[in-house]
Amino acid sequence: MIHEVDEGLRRLLAGSGLEASGVDVVFDAPTRDWAARRSAPTVCVFLYDIREDALRRGTGAGEVYDEDGHLVARRSPPRWFQLTYLVTAWASRPQDEHRLLSQVLGTLVAHDVLPSGLLTGSLAELGLTVGLDTAGTGMDAPAAADVWSALGGELKASLGVQVRAPLAGVTKAVAPPVTEGLVVRSAAAREGAEASPGRRLRYTEASDPGPDGFTGPRERPPAPARRRRKGDRQP
């Protein structure tokens, strides 16, 4: 799921005109060594924090059916996670970096969710909303200064972006549907007697069980005449 969120963000930023302008969109850690090797204008989208949203954890299981309407699997509900990114712009001059960062900010704040057309893989299959919060004040994640300190770099202008995305539940296959029915046999009534032959309970489109049973209705003898009771009226 994480790489699918990365791809959704990349497509969103690339569609804003960054790719056409020759700006690279990468997901590397912006360390000192990385910054020294950079040679082109770049927007860096660095994932640094992943936390589960426990309040959205569901219970129970959903059912998965095939094209014929048969139950083939059960799937546990998805679990939601908050992915926090540090977005920075890199260029030869601070003015160019601020221009890039302004373009990124305008693109991201225009969307409260990642557009469904940009989602791939399991995110597209689930069909659930992937939330997007840019530069929010209530993001529960490490401060940007702490991130820069851990990376060993110098503090610079950045955007905090948080994505709320579902992780698909576990799917477990179920046994195939019964098509042949059950065979019922009875034990001998007394010692030394033979047990009655088994018969197969009737199911639609069940195959002929042969001498051990049947699939069609049984022939039943006519019901005995009702014994007249005292007080019954004559017809």
N, C-alpha and C positions, 0 to 999 in steps of 0.2 A: 504493500500500500504506500509506503514512504516514497519509493521511486516514482509511483504514479502521481503523487502530489507534486514532486519535483517537476515532472513532465508537464503537468497542468500549469504550474507557475511559469515554466519556461515558455510555453506556448502563449500564455497571456502577455508576458513582457515582449516576446518577439513580435507579436501582432501589433504592438503599439508603435512600431517603427524602429525599434532599436536594432533589430537584425538588418534591416535595409540600410541603416546608417553605418554599418560595419562595427557595431558594438557587440562584444562577446557577452553572453550570459552564462555564467559558470556557477558551480555549487561547491567550490573548493573552500578550504579554511584559509582566511586571509592572514597568513603568518608573514613574518618579515622575509623569509626566503621566497615565499610565493610572490610577494609584492615586488621583490627585486627581479624576478624572472618575467614579470608581466611586460608586454610590449605593445599592447593595443588597448584602446578604451574598453573598459570592462565593467559590467554590473555583476557583483558577487552576491549570491544568495546562499548564505551559510546556515545550515541547520545545526542548532546547538542545544536544543532541549526538546524532550519527548515525554509527555505525561498523559496518563489515562484520565478521562473525564468520568469518574466513578458515578456521578449523579445520573449519567445516561446509560448505565449498564442495565440491560434488559434481562428477562428471565423467560423460560419456556423455549420451545423449538418450533421452527416453521417447517412446512412440508413441501417437498419438491416432487412435481409430477412430470411424467414424460408426455409425449405428444398424444398418446392414447388415453390419457387421464389416469394412468396407474401411478400409485405412490412408489417412488423409487429411492427416496432419501429423506432424511430429516436434518435440518440445519439449525445450529444454535444461533441466537441473535448476534448481530454485529456488536463489537465493542468500539467505543469512540476514544480517539486520542487527540491531544493538542500538540501540534508541531510548531515550534517557534523558530523563526529565521531572523538572522541579522543581515540586512540588505545594505550594501555599500556600493559607491561608485568610485571608479579608479580611472584617472586620466593624468595628463602631463601638467595641468594647471588646476588649482582649486575651483576657478570659475567654471571650467568644463565639468568637473565632478559635480558641482552643485546643479548645473543644468541637467545632467543625466539623472541625478537623484530627484529633481523636480519632475522630470518626465515619468520616472518610475512611480513616484508618489501619486501623480495624477491618474495614472493607469490603475493602480491598486485600490485607491479610495473610491473609485467609480464602481467597484464590485463588492457586494457583501458576501457573495458566494463565488466559487469558481464556476464559470459557465459550463453547463453539462456537455456542450460540444467539444470542450477541451479535455474532458476526462477520458481515461483509457483503462483497460484491464478490469480489475475487480471493482473499481470505483464506478466505472460505466455500467457494469452488470448489476450492481446493487441498486442503482437509480436513486440514491439518497443525496441530500444536499450537503455539499462540502463548504463549510463556512469559512469566511475570510475576514480577518480583523487587522487593519493596518494602523500602526502608531497608536494603538489603544492604550488607555491609561490603567486599565485593570488587568493587564496580562500578568499571570502568575508565572514568572520565569526569572532567571538570573539577570541582574542589571547589565547593561551594555558595557559599563566600565569593568565589571568583573570578567566579562567575556574577553575583552581586549587584553586584560592583564594575563589571563590564562593563555592567550595566543602569543604573548610576548611582543605585541605590536603597540603602536601609538594610537591613542584614542582619536577617532575621526567621526564625522557626521554619518549617521546610520539610521535606518528605519527598522522598527520591530514589527514583524509580520507573524501572525498566528493563524494557523489553519486547523480547523476541527474536522477530522476525517474519520470515516468508519473503517474498521478492519473486519473483513468478512468472517463470519462464524465458521465453525468446524462442521463439515458435512459428513454424515454417516449413512452409508447405503443400508437399505432395509431388504428383507427377504422378498423374492419375487412373489406375485400374487398366486394363490392356489387356483389351478385350473382343472385338476383331476378329481377333486373331492376326497372325502374320507371313506375308508372301508370299515364297515361295522360288522363284527362277528360276535356270536353269543356262545357261551360255554355249554357243554353237554348238560342236559337236565338231570341225569343220574349217572352213576359210575358205570362205565362200559358202553354207554351210548355215544353216538357220533355227534360232534358239534355241528350246528347248522352252518351251511355255507355262508360266507360273507357277502355282503351287498354294498355297493358304492352309493353314497348319498348323491342325489341328482344335482348337477351343476350345469349351467348353460354351456354348450359346446364341449362337454366332457367327452373324452374318447370312450369307446365301448370297452368295459373291463373284462369281457369274456365270461367264462363260467363262474368267476368269483363275484360277479355282481351285475348291475344293469344301470342304464342311464334313462330308460324310459319309464313311464308309469307302470306300476304293477297291476295285474288283473286281480280284482278283489271279488270274492263270492258275494252273491246278493245278501243283503241284510235279512236276518230272520224276521218273520212276521211278529208284530208287536202283540204280546199276550194281553187279552182283554181283561180288564179289571172290573170288579164289581162296582156298579154305579156309572160305568161308561155309557154314554148315550149311543143309541143305535144310529147308523148313518141313514 
